[in-house]
Amino acid sequence: MVSLGDVKRSAATLFAQGQHLAALRLYDAIVAVAPLDYDARIRVADAALALGDARAANIYRAAGWYCLKSGHPLAALVCARVLEAHGADASDLLASLVVTYGTESERLGKVAARIALPPDTIGVEVPDVRLPAPADAVQVAIARAEHATDNFKEFPESLHPIPLLSTLTEAAFRRVLGTLVLRRLPAGAAVIREGEAGNSFFFVAGGQLRVFATDGLGRQTELAKLGENAVFGEMALLSAQPRTATVECTSDVDLFEVTRQSLTVLADELGAVAEALHGFTRERLLGNLMATSALFKPFNRMQQRDLLRRFSSHDVAPGTIVINEGEEGRGLFVVLSGDLDVSRRAADGNVIPLGGLKTGDVFGEISMVRKAPTTATVVAQRAATVLFLGREFVERMVAGVPEIKNYLEALAEGREIDNQLLLGEEEIPADERILI
């Protein structure tokens, strides 16, 4: 027997190659052994539709109702959207989705559940798709997928809300649903790429994705793995800045895209939407920071979160001076989002730019390591969020964690060299070096 996960991957490959009947037979084998696998049922419908069989609509409708009741509303929405795209009426499914998962629903709760997909390790007895298919293969597969959960009754009483959408009023929820664009992508497809303009964000209805950043040498750092109900891409949309990471499908993926233009339908609720999106963004940025910053690497996950709690967060408007040249060092700063400029005032009064700071950069370390006043000014170039850790705790951390001390000293030394090269100075007294 072959594992369910391997069968799905093989079926997805066959479908992508245009071998729709072979893919249908493999997905049907999954439904036969795991009737609660709504994803396989939907894929049977996809294959039947590709074969031109109108009975695929029956599967989408049946699978959609199962998903709605079992705690997978975005998968239900996928079924409704495919039905609509092929001229079928899915208004009853959409109406029930709004009532069940809207903010006024009594079915949503903190103590909630959803019926999980069967594990990928289940053994599946697969047909040899190299051989001719039985004459009734399509009919049997369609019937099985349509009626797989007809007698299933053990649905959860309390359901998980849909991120962001369930915070909206039912009227707004309905309007948003009408603007969501369904994207169905194969494994290996890039949804967004680092550096691109961010004009939309996404909900994951099904499948798996990975998030990674690439440095100047082409090395990839994985930031997160995303699955059903995840939201991503909102950071660039809110900030109108380029994407800070690439998101790539690791399996067949169903997504719903929300464009900047589509948000105009929520003109009367944009404040609530923006607040919810900012909440998502902050959690995502903090997770990325812990995954990539050398400041957090010496600590385990629990210690990282404890350290983060000791930082205070500050939103700064464009033009705000975060550090003023010559002042006593107050502590350590980390850029959570936004861009900041670093400069020094020369003896003749001219301002000399020394570079910029971006998400993840640490600054203020020199005055901590050297115990000297700051010798540069840091100003927010655009709206930014910075995390701040006071001097007393920084000194305790440096004294107690050798890796942190080494990191900050190396960062300070590197900045000294960069500033000397930038200013064309071969050697500068230690107390006059252009540092933060």
C-alpha positions in Angstrom: 0.0 0.0 0.0 1.0 3.6 -0.6 0.7 6.4 1.9 -2.2 8.8 1.3 0.2 11.8 1.0 2.2 10.1 -1.8 -1.0 9.2 -3.6 -2.1 12.8 -3.5 1.2 14.0 -4.9 1.1 11.5 -7.7 -2.5 12.4 -8.5 -1.7 16.1 -8.6 1.2 15.4 -11.0 -1.0 13.4 -13.3 -3.7 16.1 -13.2 -1.2 18.8 -14.1 0.0 16.6 -17.0 -3.5 16.4 -18.3 -4.1 12.8 -17.3 -7.4 13.5 -15.7 -8.8 10.0 -15.7 -5.7 8.6 -14.0 -5.8 11.4 -11.4 -9.5 10.8 -10.8 -8.8 7.1 -10.1 -6.1 7.9 -7.6 -8.2 10.5 -5.8 -11.1 8.0 -5.8 -8.9 5.4 -4.1 -8.3 8.0 -1.3 -12.0 8.7 -0.9 -12.7 4.9 -0.7 -10.4 4.5 2.3 -10.8 8.0 3.8 -14.3 9.4 3.1 -13.8 12.4 5.4 -11.0 13.6 3.1 -12.9 16.5 1.6 -9.8 17.6 -0.3 -9.7 14.4 -2.2 -13.4 14.6 -2.9 -13.0 18.1 -4.4 -10.1 16.8 -6.5 -12.3 14.0 -7.8 -14.8 16.8 -8.8 -12.0 18.7 -10.5 -11.0 15.7 -12.5 -14.6 14.9 -13.5 -15.1 18.5 -14.5 -11.9 18.3 -16.6 -13.3 15.2 -18.3 -16.5 17.2 -19.2 -18.8 15.3 -16.8 -21.6 17.6 -15.5 -22.1 15.4 -12.4 -19.0 17.1 -10.9 -21.4 19.8 -9.7 -23.0 17.3 -7.4 -19.7 16.6 -5.7 -18.8 20.2 -5.3 -22.2 20.9 -3.6 -22.0 17.8 -1.3 -18.4 18.5 -0.4 -19.2 22.2 0.2 -21.9 21.4 2.7 -19.7 18.9 4.5 -16.9 21.5 4.7 -19.2 24.2 6.0 -20.5 21.9 8.8 -17.2 20.4 9.7 -15.3 23.6 10.2 -13.7 24.3 6.9 -15.6 27.3 5.6 -12.9 28.5 3.1 -12.9 25.1 1.4 -16.7 25.3 1.2 -16.3 28.7 -0.4 -14.0 27.1 -3.0 -16.8 24.7 -3.9 -19.3 27.5 -4.2 -17.0 29.5 -6.4 -16.4 26.7 -8.8 -20.1 26.0 -9.0 -20.7 29.7 -9.8 -18.0 29.7 -12.4 -19.8 26.9 -14.3 -23.2 28.5 -14.1 -24.6 26.6 -11.1 -26.5 28.4 -8.3 -24.5 28.3 -5.0 -26.5 31.1 -3.2 -27.8 28.7 -0.5 -24.3 27.5 0.4 -23.0 31.1 0.5 -25.9 32.3 2.6 -25.4 29.5 5.1 -21.7 30.2 5.3 -22.3 33.9 6.2 -24.9 33.0 8.8 -22.7 30.2 10.3 -19.4 32.1 10.3 -20.5 35.7 10.6 -19.9 37.8 13.7 -23.5 37.3 14.8 -23.3 33.5 14.7 -23.9 31.6 17.9 -21.9 28.7 16.5 -18.5 30.4 16.9 -16.6 30.0 20.1 -13.2 29.9 21.7 -13.8 26.2 22.7 -14.2 25.2 19.0 -13.3 22.3 16.8 -13.0 21.2 13.2 -12.9 17.7 11.7 -9.3 17.3 10.5 -8.2 15.8 7.2 -7.1 12.2 7.6 -3.3 11.9 8.1 -1.1 11.5 5.1 0.4 8.3 6.6 -2.8 6.2 6.0 -2.2 3.4 3.6 -4.1 3.5 0.3 -4.6 0.6 -2.1 -4.1 2.2 -5.5 -5.1 1.0 -9.0 -2.5 0.6 -11.7 -3.4 3.6 -13.7 -1.1 2.4 -16.6 -3.8 -0.2 -17.3 -7.1 0.7 -19.0 -9.7 2.0 -16.5 -12.9 0.0 -15.9 -15.8 1.2 -18.0 -17.7 2.5 -14.9 -14.6 4.1 -13.2 -15.8 7.6 -13.6 -19.4 6.8 -12.5 -18.2 4.9 -9.5 -15.8 7.7 -8.4 -18.4 10.4 -8.8 -21.0 8.5 -6.8 -18.5 7.7 -4.1 -17.3 11.3 -3.8 -20.8 12.8 -3.9 -22.2 10.5 -1.1 -19.1 9.9 1.0 -20.5 11.7 4.0 -24.2 11.3 3.5 -24.6 9.5 6.8 -22.0 11.4 8.8 -23.6 13.2 11.8 -20.8 13.9 14.2 -20.3 17.6 13.3 -18.8 19.9 16.0 -21.2 22.1 17.9 -18.8 25.1 18.1 -16.7 26.2 15.2 -13.6 28.3 14.7 -14.1 31.8 13.2 -12.6 32.7 9.9 -9.6 35.0 10.5 -10.6 38.6 9.8 -13.9 37.8 8.0 -15.7 36.6 11.1 -15.0 40.0 12.8 -17.1 41.8 10.2 -20.8 42.4 10.2 -22.9 40.0 8.2 -23.6 42.7 5.6 -19.9 43.4 5.2 -19.1 39.7 5.2 -21.4 39.2 2.3 -19.8 42.1 0.4 -16.3 40.8 1.0 -17.2 37.4 -0.2 -18.3 38.9 -3.5 -14.8 40.4 -4.0 -12.7 37.4 -3.2 -10.8 36.0 -6.2 -10.2 32.2 -6.2 -6.7 31.1 -7.1 -6.0 27.4 -7.6 -2.2 26.8 -7.9 0.0 23.7 -8.3 2.9 22.7 -6.1 6.0 24.8 -6.9 4.0 28.0 -7.9 5.1 31.2 -6.3 2.2 33.2 -5.0 4.2 36.4 -4.2 7.8 37.2 -4.6 10.2 39.1 -2.4 10.6 42.7 -3.8 7.3 42.8 -5.7 4.8 45.5 -5.1 2.1 44.4 -2.6 -1.3 45.1 -4.0 -3.3 42.3 -2.4 -3.4 39.7 0.5 -4.5 36.1 0.6 -6.5 33.6 2.7 -5.4 30.0 2.4 -8.4 27.7 1.8 -6.4 24.5 1.5 -2.9 23.1 0.8 0.5 24.0 2.2 2.9 26.8 1.5 6.3 28.0 2.7 7.5 31.5 3.4 11.1 32.4 2.9 13.5 35.4 2.6 16.6 35.5 0.4 19.7 37.4 1.3 22.2 39.1 -1.0 24.1 35.8 -1.6 21.0 33.9 -2.6 20.7 32.0 0.6 17.1 31.2 1.7 15.9 31.5 5.3 12.5 29.8 5.9 10.3 32.0 8.0 7.1 30.0 8.2 4.9 27.3 6.9 1.3 28.1 6.1 -1.8 26.0 5.9 -5.6 26.3 5.9 -7.0 29.6 7.3 -3.6 31.3 7.2 -3.6 35.0 6.1 -0.5 36.4 4.3 0.6 39.3 2.1 -1.2 41.9 4.2 2.1 43.6 5.4 3.0 45.0 1.9 -0.6 45.9 1.2 -0.9 48.0 4.4 2.4 49.7 4.0 2.3 50.1 0.2 5.9 48.7 0.2 7.5 45.8 -1.6 7.0 42.3 -0.5 9.5 41.3 2.2 9.4 37.5 1.6 8.5 34.9 -1.0 5.5 32.5 -0.5 5.6 29.3 -2.5 3.2 26.4 -2.8 4.5 23.0 -1.5 1.3 21.2 -2.6 -1.8 22.0 -4.7 -3.2 25.1 -3.0 -6.5 27.0 -3.0 -6.3 30.6 -2.2 -8.6 33.6 -2.0 -7.1 36.9 -3.0 -8.2 40.3 -1.7 -7.0 43.2 -3.8 -6.6 46.8 -2.7 -9.4 47.8 -5.1 -11.8 45.2 -3.6 -11.4 46.7 -0.2 -13.2 49.9 -1.4 -16.4 48.0 -1.0 -15.8 48.1 2.7 -15.5 51.9 2.9 -17.8 52.0 6.0 -15.8 49.3 7.8 -12.2 50.0 6.7 -11.2 51.0 10.2 -12.1 47.6 11.7 -10.6 45.8 8.7 -7.4 47.8 9.0 -7.2 47.1 12.8 -7.5 43.4 12.3 -4.9 43.4 9.5 -2.5 45.3 11.6 -2.9 42.6 14.3 -2.0 39.9 11.8 0.9 42.0 10.5 2.4 42.5 14.0 2.3 38.8 14.9 3.8 37.9 11.5 6.6 40.4 11.9 7.4 39.3 15.4 7.6 35.7 14.2 9.9 36.6 11.3 12.1 38.6 13.7 12.5 35.7 16.0 13.3 33.4 13.1 15.9 35.6 11.4 17.5 38.0 13.9 20.8 37.0 15.4 19.7 38.8 18.5 17.2 36.0 19.3 19.2 33.0 18.0 20.9 32.1 21.3 17.4 31.5 22.9 14.8 28.8 22.6 11.3 29.7 21.5 10.0 30.3 25.0 13.0 32.4 25.9 12.5 34.4 22.7 8.9 35.2 23.6 9.9 36.2 27.1 12.6 38.5 25.7 10.1 40.0 23.2 7.8 40.9 26.1 10.5 43.0 27.6 10.7 45.2 24.5 8.3 48.1 24.3 6.8 48.8 20.9 6.7 52.3 19.4 4.9 53.5 16.2 6.8 56.4 14.8 5.7 58.8 12.1 7.8 59.9 9.1 10.4 62.5 10.3 10.4 61.3 13.9 13.9 61.3 15.5 14.4 58.0 17.3 18.1 58.7 18.3 19.6 62.1 18.4 23.4 62.4 17.9 25.2 63.2 21.1 22.6 62.0 23.6 23.2 59.3 26.2 22.4 55.8 24.9 19.0 54.8 26.3 19.0 51.1 25.1 18.7 48.8 22.2 16.3 49.2 19.2 15.1 46.7 16.6 13.2 47.8 13.5 10.0 45.8 13.3 8.7 47.5 10.2 9.5 50.6 8.1 12.7 52.4 7.0 14.9 54.7 9.0 17.8 57.0 7.9 21.1 57.3 9.8 23.2 60.5 9.5 25.9 62.5 11.3 26.3 66.2 11.4 29.8 67.4 10.2 31.8 70.2 11.8 30.6 72.6 9.1 27.0 71.8 9.9 26.3 69.7 6.9 24.4 66.4 7.4 26.3 63.3 6.2 24.0 60.3 5.4 25.4 57.1 6.7 22.9 54.6 5.4 19.5 53.2 6.2 17.9 50.7 8.6 15.1 48.3 7.6 13.0 45.5 9.1 15.1 43.3 11.4 18.0 45.7 11.8 19.4 46.3 15.3 20.7 49.8 16.3 21.7 51.6 19.4 24.2 48.9 20.2 27.3 51.1 20.1 26.5 53.2 23.1 25.6 50.0 25.0 28.9 48.3 24.1 31.2 51.3 24.3 29.3 53.1 27.1 29.6 56.3 25.1 27.1 58.9 23.8 25.5 58.3 20.4 27.4 59.8 17.5 24.6 59.5 14.8 21.0 60.5 14.4 18.3 58.0 13.4 15.2 59.4 11.8 12.1 57.5 10.5 12.0 57.9 6.7 8.4 56.6 6.6 5.9 55.3 9.2 7.8 52.6 11.2 7.5 50.5 14.3 10.5 50.0 16.5 11.0 47.8 19.5 13.0 49.2 22.4 14.9 47.4 25.2 16.1 49.6 28.1 19.8 50.0 29.0 19.5 48.2 32.3 18.2 45.0 30.7 20.6 45.2 27.8 23.5 45.3 30.2 22.2 42.3 32.1 21.7 40.4 28.9 25.2 41.2 27.6 26.8 40.2 30.9 24.8 36.9 31.0 24.8 35.7 27.4 28.2 35.6 25.7 26.7 35.1 22.3 24.8 38.4 22.6 27.9 40.2 23.7 29.8 38.8 20.8 27.0 39.7 18.3 26.7 43.3 19.5 30.5 43.8 19.5 30.8 42.4 16.0 27.9 44.6 14.8 29.6 47.6 16.3 32.9 46.8 14.7 31.3 46.3 11.3 29.5 49.6 11.5 32.8 51.4 12.5 34.5 50.0 9.4 31.5 50.8 7.1 31.4 54.4 8.3 35.1 54.9 7.9 34.9 53.7 4.3 31.8 55.8 3.6 33.5 59.0 4.9 36.9 58.3 3.4 38.6 58.3 6.7 41.4 55.8 7.3 41.5 56.0 11.0 39.3 57.7 13.5 39.8 57.9 17.3 37.6 55.4 19.1 35.5 58.1 20.8 34.8 59.9 17.5 33.7 57.0 15.4 30.4 57.4 13.6 28.3 54.9 15.4 24.9 54.8 17.0 
